[in-house]
Amino acid sequence: MPDLNFEVTGAEVMAFAATPTLGFTLTITNTMPEQPVFSVALRCQLQITAPQRRYSREEQERLQDVFGTSERWSQTLHTVLWQHISTVVPAFTDSITMTLPVSCTYDLEVVSTKYLAALQDGTVPLLFLFSGTIFYQNEEANLQVSRVSWSKEAAFRLPISLWQAMIEQYYPDTNWLRLQRDVFDQLYHYKVQHGLPTWEEAIGQLLAGSQEVEPCS
């Protein structure tokens, strides 16, 4: 049966996507080309192997919401699950190169987004863990089915500047904040009551007011 090897060789921002999407260049090699592959129902678990890079002091501070204070990182710094990906690989004999699309959210309550948004420069160490079902033709020209070995994986270092450029393209100079409905209603009432035209001015005025309040002694 075919034995497939996987290599991720590049990444780019996918043009004209409805949502922010990174396209990773994936090369799949069939080490037994005498058994052509009809298709592969491929699954991939994409992980951020956070312990494999260094962090500046500012990055450490911004990552407290993910890993805690830096003094505890020897126990708390861990791999972060980015997402699960499913795709169909078309027919090939020796090898095939295709794009593996990864949709990205800017929801800062998602741990992987918190992590990516905290980085300033350098690369993001990624690990692609592959599994799935292979449909292939044996020597007798019969259709056969086998599994992608659970040991198949590929490492890649994503320039964080690529993710930053993509987010800036879709959400220029913007961050997203999700509020519970009752909190939003209170904020909306405050905005209307004070005649403030934007949410930024409403929040800014609240923050300025909180700084003027002297702490109780």
C-alpha positions, 0 to 999 in steps of 0.5 A: 500500500502507498506510504505517503510523506508530507512536507510544508514548504511555504505559506501565503495569504490567499487572495480574494478569500471571504475571511482571513485565510493562509494557504500553506504549500503542501507537497505529498510524496508517494514512496510506492509510485507503482500503486497510484493514489486515486484520492486522499481524504486528508485530515490535519491537526495544526499545532503551535509548538510554542516552547520552540521559540524565544520571547521578548519581555514585551511578548512575555507580558502580552502572553500572560493571559495564555501562559501566566507570568514568565516565572511559571513558564517552565510549567505552563508554556505548552503547545497550542492547538490552532485548528483541525483541517480537512481536505481532499487530495486529488489523484497522483502517482509520484507526488503532488503539490497543493495548497492547504487552506487555514482559515484564521479568526481575529476573535481574541478569546480564541487561545491561538489568536491571543498567542499570534496577536501577542508576537512582535516579530520572528517566526511561529513554530508550527507542527502539522499532524496528518491522518486520513484515508488513502484510496489507491490502485494495487498491482491487480488494478483493484481499488484499495483503501488504507490509512495515513500513518499516525506518525506522519507530520511536518514542521514549518516556521511561519513568519509572524509578519505574514499573519500580521499583514493578513489581519491588517488587510482584513481588519485595518487598525482594528481589534475585536471585543465580544461583550455579554448582552447586558454589558453591551446594553449598559455601554450602549445606554452610556454612549447614547446618554452622553451623546458620543458618536463612536464606541471608541469615544464611549470607552475612552471616556469611561477609562478616563473617568476611572483613572480620575477616581482616587483609590479608597484609603 
